[in-house]
Amino acid sequence: MSPQLILSLLSLATVRLVTTTSLPVSPERAIRFLSTPSNWPSIVLSSWAVRGTDIDRPLAPGEAVDEIFGLPPLLPLEVSWTCTSIGKSTAVFDSPSGLAGVAENCQMDFVAEKDGAGGSLLRLAMSYEPLSPLANAAVPLLTLDNAIALKLLLPARLRPPGSSDPAGGPLAALARRAGLLPDQDGKT
């Protein structure tokens, strides 16, 4: 098989990345936070800014914002996201045009469920159709970016005021969540 054919076949397969985490808040609060675009740059390392009207409140179906990400000013990338579905425990954002020449039919699909302890379990299914080898090469970086956002930065932002992680801060919390360190009760 020729290298060009292999690259063509790779660019046809939809990429789907799934990240899950547990959060110290109700599903409704998690979805409200995630559907408010001004919050995105505070939890996603690659997200620099969001442009649109009323970005400080949850988007309603049909409303759109532009997310600026990448490495501005060297590599400014932009995707226009439209809220296509919102509920108490779900939020879906679509970008049919995606990132010009790189990916199309992009989607962020969030589902939060009660965890039985007053918090929630959150799942992000992020998907896109690659248009270039760059879109496939970005998978490891996107996987890492999603994991840091959902497993470290989002729980820290949603932690109740005045609470802290007495055993080491956010990196220790991430290591515990990943099973690399025992939890605060000494269990792994």
KOLKOL-257620 format. One record per residue (C-alpha): x, y, z. Coordinates in steps of 0.25 Angstrom, whole numbers, plus 5000, padded with zeros to 4 digits. Layout:
// residues N
XYZ ...
This chain:
// residues 188
500050005000 500550144996 500850245007 499850335001 498750235001 499050205016 498950355019 497650365011 497050245019 497450305032 496750435029 495450365026 495250305040 494550385050 495350415063 494650395076 495250425089 494550395102 494950455115 494250425129 494350485142 493650505156 493250635161 492950695174 491650755169 490250715164 490150685149 489350815147 490450905152 491450825144 490650845131 490350995134 491851015136 492250945123 491151005115 491651145119 492751185108 493551285117 493851165126 494551085115 495951155115 496051145130 496050985129 496550955115 498050985113 497950995098 496751095099 497151245099 495851325097 494451315094 493651415085 492151435084 491051505091 490651465105 491851365107 491651385122 490351295122 490051155118 489751145103 488451115098 488151025086 488451095073 489451195080 490851195075 492251245080 493651245074 494751185082 496151225079 497151125083 498551065078 499751155081 499351295077 499951385071 500851275065 499751175062 498451235065 497351135062 495851165062 494551075063 493151125063 492351045073 490851035072 490050985084 489150875078 488550815091 488550855105 487850785117 488050775132 489050665130 489550675116 490150775106 490550765092 491350865083 491550845069 492450905058 492150845044 493150935038 494150905049 495650955047 495850995032 496650885025 496950805037 495650745043 494150755041 492850705047 493450735061 492650705073 492750715089 491650635095 491550645111 490750545119 490750565135 490050465144 489850465159 490950385166 490150345179 491150435188 490550565184 491450585172 491450545158 492150455148 492450535135 492750475121 493250555110 493150495096 493950585086 493950545072 494350595058 494650555044 496050575040 496350655027 497850645028 498950565035 499050675045 497750645051 498150505054 499550545059 498750635069 498050515076 499150495087 499150645090 497650655090 497550535099 498450595109 497850735108 496450675111 496950585122 497650715129 496350795127 495350685132 496150615143 497050735149 496550875145 495050855145 494950785158 495850895164 494951005158 493650935163 494250905177 493350975188 493951105193 494851085205 495150935202 496550895198 497350775196 498150755208 499050655203 499850715192 499050815183 498550795169 499650705163 499450605175 497950605173 498150575158 499150465162 498050405172 496950415161 497850345152 498150235162 499650265163 499450305178 498550255189 497350345192 497250425204 496750305212 498050225208 497250135198 497650125183 
